[in-house]
C-alpha cells in the first residue's frame, strides 16, 4: 500500500474537513450516555441480555441510512482482530474499555466516522459525534438527532428527577460529555498554562493532557471537557464550555503574537530544529514525535513554515500510534521497530509535502 | 533517591497518600511503577471509579473494626432488581441498574451535590417518546389525589366528573403503549 493510500484510509473523512478555529481547536466531541430500561447496566447484565441488545441494535439500525450520516454499519468487537480494534481506539472511535473489556461490545459507525455509537461499554449506549475544529454546538445538535433516532425504537432508562440514568454517578442527568482538543503551545512556552488550569478547573471543567499523563501534556495538546452533567441543560453545558474555549483561543493567539514579536529568532530556531529532526531522524519515540510535531504545527500556524499543510499534526499524531504503525507494516512490531518505522513514516510524510510543491 | 522497590534505579514517581490523616510516601522508578500498576494513580489500572468511591464512601467510619455485630443498616440496602448493595456501590462507584437509583434514593442527594456542584435534579433533555408517557403518568397521579380530596369532602358530583377524566387519561396512556 502506498503511503498516500494508507493515509487516506487511516484518516477519518471528518478530520479532513477544516473546521472553524482549527489552528487551535483540533476537534470537538459530544458524547451522550444512555441505558435501556429494565436491563441491568453492562457491568451486571447477563451476557445473554447484552448480546440480545447488540443484536437488536444491529437489526434495527445497521445498514440503515440516517439522513445526516448516510449508511450506518454495526461492527462487533468480538469479530475484530486485536489490531483492528486498536486502530479504532487510536482514531478515538471506540474506547480502550470497549475494545478490551466489554462483553458483546459493538459499535455503530457512520461512513465518514463522525458518528460512532458504542454498545455495551460502561453504559448500554454511548453516542459520540466528532467534528473537526471548534464546532461544539453543531456536534451537540447532531448527537441530539441521533439520540432521538435511537429513542424511536429503544426505551431509555429515564427518571423525571434524575434524568438519564447512567452506570456512573458522574454522568447522570444529561449523560453529556462535551470536549475539545486544543493545541496550546504558546501558552505552555510562556508558562501561562499553570495559571490557567486551576481557573478552568474552578469553572467545573476538566483539563487533561492527551497522549500523556498528569499535567505533562505531550505535544501541548489538551482536552477540555465539562465535569457537571446534572442540573443544567445540554445547551448551557456546551455554552459554558464554549465560552471558556473562546477565551483560551484568544489567550493562545495573543501569546503566539507576543512570541513572534519578542522572540522571533528563538521561535524560528525551535520550529526549524524540530522540523530538521523530523525530516532526518532514523528512529523516534512517540513522545519525541508528538513534541516535534507540535513545534512544526506551531511554525505552520505562525507562518514560519509555509510549504507544509497544517493538518500534519493531527494526521501524524494518529498515524504514528503503535496500532497504525503495525497496520501499515502489516505485522506486529517491537518497540524498537516501531520507533524506526515511526521515523520513516514521518520522513516519508514530509517528503509528500515537498513533492506536492514541485 | 533510589527506588524503594528495586533499590536499583532512580525513583521517578513520588506519590504521597494521606488516608485518615495517616501519611504514606512512595518513591519508585518507572519500571516498578508499571509493575505495581493498580496502586499508583495515573497508571492504567487506576480508574475514575476508584477515585469516586472515595467520594461516595464518606459514611465509612474512620476506623474499620471487624465487627461481627450483625448486619448494619447500610448493608441492608440492597437493590431488588440487580442485587447491588449500597456498600458495593460505595466501593466501586457504579450503579448496577436503573432501579439502584430508587433503592439508594435516600443516600444520593449528598453524593450528587458533591459531584455536580450542588445539583441534584435533572434540568435537561426529556426523551420524546417516554417523556410524553411521563407527563401523562404525572397528570394521572395528580388527578387521583384530587379525586381523593373530593371524595373526602363528599363532593361526589365533581368526583364523578374527575373520575371520567382520569379514565380517559388512562385510556390514552394505554393506547400509546400499544401503538
Contacts between the chains, C-beta under 8 A, distances in Angstrom:
chain1	res1	chain2	res2	distance
A	35	B	98	6.4
A	37	B	98	6.6
A	37	B	130	7.9
A	38	B	98	7.7
A	39	B	97	7.6
A	40	B	81	7.0
A	40	B	82	4.5
A	40	B	96	5.7
A	40	B	97	3.9
A	41	B	82	8.0
A	41	B	94	7.2
A	41	B	95	6.4
A	41	B	96	6.2
A	41	B	97	5.7
A	41	B	98	7.9
A	43	B	94	6.1
A	43	B	96	6.9
A	44	B	82	5.0
A	44	B	84	6.9
A	44	B	96	4.4
A	44	B	97	6.5
A	122	B	94	7.7
A	144	B	125	7.3
A	147	B	125	7.7
A	147	B	127	8.0
A	148	B	128	6.2
A	151	B	127	5.0
A	151	B	128	6.3
A	151	B	129	5.9
A	151	B	130	7.5
A	152	B	129	6.9
A	155	B	129	8.0
A	155	B	130	6.3
A	156	B	127	5.4
A	156	B	130	6.5
A	157	B	98	3.9
A	158	B	126	7.3
A	158	B	127	5.4
A	158	B	130	5.6
A	158	B	131	7.4
A	158	B	134	7.5
A	159	B	98	7.5
A	159	B	101	6.1
A	159	B	122	7.5
A	160	B	122	7.6
A	160	B	134	5.7
A	160	B	138	7.3
A	161	B	121	5.6
A	161	B	122	6.5
A	162	B	101	5.8
A	162	B	108	7.8
A	162	B	112	8.0
A	162	B	121	7.5
A	162	B	122	5.6
A	163	B	122	2.8
A	163	B	123	7.9
A	163	B	124	6.2
A	163	B	125	7.8
A	164	B	122	7.6
A	164	B	125	7.9
A	164	B	127	7.9
A	165	B	95	7.4
A	165	B	98	4.5
A	165	B	101	5.5
A	166	B	95	7.6
A	167	B	94	5.0
A	167	B	95	5.8
A	168	B	48	7.3
A	168	B	49	6.8
A	168	B	52	7.2
A	168	B	93	6.7
A	168	B	94	5.5
A	168	B	95	7.6
A	169	B	52	7.0
A	169	B	56	7.4
A	169	B	93	7.1
A	169	B	94	7.9
A	169	B	95	7.1
A	169	B	108	7.7
A	169	B	111	6.0
A	169	B	112	6.6
A	169	B	115	5.9
A	170	B	48	6.9
A	170	B	52	6.6
A	170	B	115	5.5
A	172	B	101	7.9
A	172	B	112	7.1
A	172	B	116	8.0
A	172	B	122	7.8
A	173	B	116	7.1
A	173	B	119	7.5
A	173	B	122	4.6
A	173	B	123	7.5
A	173	B	124	6.3
A	174	B	122	7.3
A	174	B	124	4.2
A	174	B	125	6.5
A	176	B	124	7.4
A	204	B	117	5.7
A	213	B	42	4.9
A	214	B	42	5.6
A	227	B	115	8.0
A	228	B	115	7.8
A	228	B	116	4.7
A	228	B	117	5.7
A	228	B	119	6.7
A	229	B	116	6.7
A	230	B	112	5.9
A	230	B	115	7.6
A	230	B	116	4.0
A	230	B	119	4.7
A	230	B	120	7.1
A	230	B	121	7.6
A	230	B	122	6.2
A	230	B	123	7.8
A	231	B	116	5.7
A	231	B	117	8.0
A	231	B	118	7.6
A	231	B	119	2.4
A	231	B	120	7.1
A	231	B	121	6.3
A	231	B	122	7.1
A	231	B	123	5.1
A	232	B	119	7.1
A	232	B	123	5.6
A	232	B	124	6.8
A	233	B	123	5.6
A	233	B	124	4.6
A	233	B	125	7.5
A	234	B	124	4.9
A	234	B	125	5.7
A	237	B	124	7.8
